[in-house]
Amino acid sequence: MRDVTVRSGSLLDRIGWTLAHYLSSESTGYQPYTPSDPETLAATLQPGDVLLIEGNQRLSSAIKYLTQSTWSHAAFYVGDRLARYGDVENTLVEVTVEEGCVASPLSKYRNYNTRICRPVGLSDGDRDTAIDFMIASIGLRYDLKNIFDLARYLLPTPPVPVRWRRRMIAFGSGDPTRAICSSLIAEAFGRIRYPILPPTAPVASGTPVATSSYSRGEIMHIRHYSLYTPRDFDLSPYFQVVKPTLDRGFDYRRVVWGQPGGTAAS
């Protein structure tokens, strides 16, 4: 684990951290639709999984708008790997605008809509490499000097054409935008050469490939890990979407349906 925090007392730094705190504060009115049962979620997750979260921060609405996605945040599940460092509570490694790269408990997202995205076919060695990279990154903090990268998110839904929205995330110095969260996870998978997005040309029969000129251009544009977003793991043809309710065994015959008048019957 490393700590490369650099905070000077300059006015620009103070403004940057004030702005980060504002963007990280929760917006009002968020109601999760179908949050996963925490115990079932914990029993389903495997080390190396990516957990997508529908956040309710001020920054979240802008990210969801710009990426045209439900998901505004991503965290990396490391299981009990942090226990060897004496940390038995935290099982996630994530990046936040305000804190940088930190370890967090799974219970932090018990009241949020989530989605598990699982890389398929990872070798034990590659999985360990990705996990070790994420754990080693704990303590890494991002330079918020370029507050203009963050300031544009103060406008929740900037009136820009769809084709430009995604690239707004790439403007500026690059450091603050990495704090969107998914870039560090993308870097971890990049180190083991595990793909996230499909190629722009077929490499083998049956291989998923981007077909439209727009998607091909976007894929070429975001090949660098710093430009990946949570949505990419959801849409990736190489990550399996795992739903805890189904993974733990679902029998539709055991569902209890409500009856007119408020009573229930099996």
Sequence and secondary structure as in RCSB ss.txt:
>XXXX:A:sequence
MRDVTVRSGSLLDRIGWTLAHYLSSESTGYQPYTPSDPETLAATLQPGDVLLIEGNQRLSSAIKYLTQSTWSHAA
FYVGDRLARYGDVENTLVEVTVEEGCVASPLSKYRNYNTRICRPVGLSDGDRDTAIDFMIASIGLRYDLKNIFDL
ARYLLPTPPVPVRWRRRMIAFGSGDPTRAICSSLIAEAFGRIRYPILPPTAPVASGTPVATSSYSRGEIMHIRHY
SLYTPRDFDLSPYFQVVKPTLDRGFDYRRVVWGQPGGTAAS
>XXXX:A:secstr
          HHHHHHHHHHHHHHSB TT   SS   HHHHHHH  TT EEEE   BHHHHHHHHHHTSS  EEE
EE TTGGGGGT  S  EEEEETTTEEEEE GGGGTTS EEEEEESS  HHHHHHHHHHHHHTTT       THHH
HGGGSSS    HHHHHHHTT SSSHHHHTTSHHHHHHHHHHTT  SS  SS  STT     SHHHHHHHHHT SG
GG  HHHHHH TTEEEE HHHHT   GGG  EE TTS EE 
